[in-house]
Amino acid sequence: MSNVEVVRAAFAAYLAQDRAAIDRLLAEDFVFTSPQDDHIDKATFLEICFPTADRLRRQEILDAVAIDDEQVYVRYAYELKTGERHRNVEVQTVRDGRITEAQVYFGGHFPEG
């Protein structure tokens, strides 16, 4: 798989809540950072962040582009079950077919259209 395909597969695993798939896609030394999470490890990510897909009504990857040999830029839109819509951006680092780092930048509310 290309690095972009690895990242897309991780998004699909999240939406499907496929723990076995995400475990294969994340490196053992995986680090996750967002405005709410400061460099948490794989185990913490899987415990706190991964099980949150049930709050989504839908999610769509708008852009997934390789920045260089390791980093992938992803922009996506999602709608919560509450009806709120948002867009976020992530930069994910992929080495040897596994994601080693995810840096998430939250967007604000985003109207439809």
C-alpha positions as CSV (number, residue, x, y, z in Angstrom):
1,M,0.0,0.0,0.0
2,S,1.1,3.6,-0.6
3,N,1.3,5.9,2.4
4,V,-2.0,7.6,1.3
5,E,-3.7,4.1,1.1
6,V,-2.4,3.3,4.6
7,V,-3.9,6.5,6.0
8,R,-7.2,5.9,4.1
9,A,-7.3,2.4,5.5
10,A,-6.9,3.8,9.0
11,F,-9.8,6.1,8.6
12,A,-11.9,3.2,7.3
13,A,-10.8,1.1,10.3
14,Y,-11.9,3.9,12.6
15,L,-15.3,4.2,11.1
16,A,-15.8,0.4,11.1
17,Q,-14.4,0.2,14.6
18,D,-12.1,-2.5,13.4
19,R,-9.6,-2.8,16.2
20,A,-7.6,-5.6,14.5
21,A,-7.1,-3.5,11.4
22,I,-6.1,-0.3,13.2
23,D,-3.7,-2.3,15.4
24,R,-2.0,-3.5,12.2
25,L,-1.9,0.0,10.7
26,L,-0.4,1.8,13.8
27,A,3.2,1.3,14.7
28,E,4.0,0.2,18.2
29,D,5.6,3.6,18.9
30,F,2.7,5.5,17.4
31,V,2.1,9.0,18.8
32,F,-1.1,11.0,18.6
33,T,-1.3,14.8,19.1
34,S,-4.4,17.0,18.9
35,P,-5.5,20.2,20.7
36,Q,-6.9,17.8,23.4
37,D,-4.2,15.2,23.5
38,D,-0.5,15.9,24.0
39,H,1.6,13.2,22.4
40,I,-0.3,10.2,23.7
41,D,0.9,6.7,22.9
42,K,-0.8,4.0,21.0
43,A,-2.5,2.3,24.0
44,T,-4.0,5.6,25.2
45,F,-5.1,6.5,21.7
46,L,-6.9,3.1,21.3
47,E,-8.5,3.5,24.7
48,I,-9.6,7.1,24.5
49,C,-9.8,8.3,20.9
50,F,-10.5,5.2,18.7
51,P,-13.8,4.2,20.3
52,T,-15.5,7.6,19.4
53,A,-16.9,6.8,15.9
54,D,-20.3,6.1,17.3
55,R,-20.8,9.9,17.7
56,L,-20.5,10.4,13.9
57,R,-23.4,10.4,11.4
58,R,-20.9,10.5,8.5
59,Q,-17.3,11.3,7.6
60,E,-15.7,12.0,4.2
61,I,-12.1,12.4,3.3
62,L,-11.9,15.5,1.1
63,D,-8.1,15.4,0.4
64,A,-5.4,12.8,1.1
65,V,-2.1,13.9,-0.4
66,A,1.5,12.7,0.1
67,I,3.6,15.7,1.3
68,D,6.9,13.8,1.0
69,D,8.2,10.2,1.4
70,E,6.6,9.9,4.9
71,Q,4.0,12.5,5.5
72,V,0.4,12.5,4.3
73,Y,-1.9,15.5,4.5
74,V,-5.6,14.7,5.1
75,R,-8.6,17.1,5.2
76,Y,-11.9,15.6,6.1
77,A,-15.5,16.7,6.9
78,Y,-17.7,15.0,9.3
79,E,-21.2,15.4,10.7
80,L,-22.0,14.5,14.3
81,K,-25.3,12.8,15.2
82,T,-26.2,16.2,16.8
83,G,-26.2,17.7,13.2
84,E,-23.0,19.7,13.8
85,R,-20.6,19.7,10.9
86,H,-16.9,20.2,11.1
87,R,-13.7,20.0,9.0
88,N,-10.3,18.9,10.4
89,V,-6.8,18.6,9.0
90,E,-4.3,15.9,9.9
91,V,-0.7,15.3,9.0
92,Q,0.2,11.6,9.4
93,T,3.6,10.1,9.2
94,V,3.9,6.6,7.7
95,R,7.0,4.5,7.9
96,D,7.3,0.9,6.6
97,G,3.6,0.7,5.9
98,R,2.5,1.8,9.5
99,I,1.5,5.1,10.9
100,T,4.0,6.4,13.4
101,E,2.4,9.8,14.2
102,A,-0.8,11.7,13.7
103,Q,-1.0,15.4,14.3
104,V,-4.6,16.6,14.3
105,Y,-5.7,20.2,13.8
106,F,-9.4,20.8,14.7
107,G,-11.5,23.0,12.5
108,G,-14.6,24.9,13.7
109,H,-18.2,24.4,12.8
110,F,-18.6,24.2,9.0
111,P,-21.9,24.8,7.2
112,E,-23.1,22.4,4.6
113,G,-22.3,23.2,1.0
